Structures are given as structure tokens and as C-alpha cells.
Amino acid sequence: MAQAPQGLTEDELALFTFFGEFWTGFRALPQLHPSDLEEAAFQLHALGRIIGMMAAHRAHPDVIPNRSGTPIEEGLAKHMLSRRAALLAHALGLPGQGRVLTRRPRLAD
């Protein structure tokens, strides 16, 4: 069996960099509520876990299957990363982040 690619893709690493830049900028803003920083950190950690599981799945698809039980294709992974980044940017009110899809595309059976 061929060795699966290990580690994070360039797109995944770019998102982690974006999360760090977001955190630095968000932390510098005046907070409206005492739990703002804690909530933002929790959400960023959740997004990081999702991205980390993509790399774990690529390395060990037999242990970490996706919902359909088949390997995640690189194109689908990139699409989902772009969608998550767009949703995060939209939720944060960042300009110029493009169209945000409200429905997940259907996977072919």
C-alpha cells in the first residue's frame, strides 16, 4: 500500500496562519463582553481541530474515515477549506471574501 501524504497541505497551513493573524487583530480590539476572547479562542481551536483531522484522515483513512467511508479527495478538501474560511470571514464581517455557500454540496454516491 502506498504511503499517504503526511502533514498539512499549503492551504491548511495558510488557514492556520490566518487564524493567528485574526487572533492578534481581534485581541487588540476593545472587548464588548468579558467572554469575547475566550469564545473566539474556543472557535479558533475548533476550526484548527477540523483542519487537523483532515491531515489525520489522509494519513490514516482506515482509522479516521469520513462520513461516507471513502478517502477525502484533495479537491473536496480544498473546497471545504475555502468554504470554512469564507464562512468565518463572513461571520467576522471581513470585506471581499467572496460568495458564501449556505448549503453543503452533495457528494456523489
N, C-alpha and C positions, 0 to 999 in steps of 0.2 A: 504494500500500500504506500502511495506517495505521501511524503511529509507535507502537512498543511502549512500554509504561511503562518509565521509566528508574529506576535506583537500587533501593534496598532497600525492602521493604514495612515497615509498622509492626511486624508480627510478627517479621520478620527483625532489625530494629533492636533490638527488645526482647530477642531472644536474645543479640545482641552485648553488650548492657548486662548481661544475666545472666552471660555469660562473664566480664566484667570484675569483677563483684561476687564471683563464685565464686573467681576468681584471687586477689583481695585477701584473702578469707577463708581460702583454702587456704594461701596463702603465710605467713599468721600462725600456722598450726598448727605444732607440733613435727614435724619430718620423721623418719620411721622409716627411710628409706633415702636415701643420697646422691643418687640419681637421681629422687626423687619429684617435685621441681619441674620438672626437665627433661621427664619423662614427661607430667606434667599440661599443661605448655606445648605439647608436641607434639600432644596430643589436642585441646586447645582450638583450636590452629591448624588442625588437620584439619577440625574442625566448622565453623570460620569459612570455610574454602575451599569446603565443601559449600554453605553458605548463599550465598556469593558467586557460585557457579556458577548458582544459581537465578536471580539477578538477571541474570547474563550471558546465560543462556538466554532469558529474557523479552525482552531487548534484541536478541538475535541468534539466533533459533531455527534459522536456516538454517546457522549456523556451529557452534552448540553444541546439537545435538539431544539429546533424552532417549532412553532405551533403546528406546522404541517408535517414535521418529522423529516424534512429534507434539508440539505445544506443551504445556507443563505448564499445566494448568488451575489457577486460583487456589485452588480448594477443595482439590485434591490437594496443592498446595504447603503450604497451611496444615496439612493433616492430617499430612504428613510432618514438618513442623517441630515440631508438637505431639508426635509420636511420638518424634522425636530428643531433644527436651527431656525427655520422660518417661523415656526410656532413660538419659539422662545423670543425671537426678535419682535414678533407681532405683539406678544403679551407684554413686552417691555416698552412697546411704543417706539422702537427704533425705526427710523425712516429708511426707505429704499431697499427693503428686504424682499421685495417681490411678492408674488401671489402666495397666499396661504391656503393649502387644501384643507377642507373640513372633513373629508371622508377618506379613509384609507383605501388605496387601490386594491382591487380583488386579485388574489393570487390565482394563477392557472392551476386547475386540478390535475 
